[in-house]
Amino acid sequence: MVQIPKTPPGVIKPQVVSPIPKIRDELKQPKIEHKQEQFKTFSATLNDFLKDVNNLQQEAGRSVEKLLTGEIKDVHDVMVAVEKASTSFELMMELRNKMIDAYHEILRMQV
């Protein structure tokens, strides 16, 4: 048996510390959950845009029908719906033209 000599007064007794197991228990790493964000593909985004344009066109058509049948008295509301549909259709056509131009540009590239 090993005897530990007494320490003189005023001297700090060394402590036997096993920090690694205790620190591991006390400082557990937080679990980080990697939530994968769902991004739409280009085709899905384009599809949604086409559906929105189609809905605006149908809404404009319904409002014109209601104006002709007398259900809507305010011409302003009908004109707003028709202009919304027209503007969205023009934007869709410009996007289509730009995509076709980009496609033709890619075809002209030399590999």
C-alpha positions, 0 to 999 in steps of 0.5 A: 500500500502506498502512503501519501505524505501529508502536505504542509499547511498552506499548500493546496492539495492536488486533486485527482480529476478525471475530467474527460468522462465528466466533461463528455457527460456534461457537455453533450453535443446538441443534436442538429437536425438537418431539415432539408428544405423543399425547393421547387424545381424549375418545371414545377415553378413554371407549371404553377405560373402557367396555372396562375395565368390560366386562372386569371384568364378564366376569372376575366372571362367569368367577370365579362360574362357577369357584366354581360348578364348584368350581375356586375354593374361596375365596369371598373372591376371587369376592366381590372380583371381583364387587364390583370389577365392580359398583363400576366399573359404578356409576361408569360409570352415574354418568358417563353420567348426568352427561354426559346432564345436561350435554348437556341443560344445553347444549341449554337454553342460549340462543345 
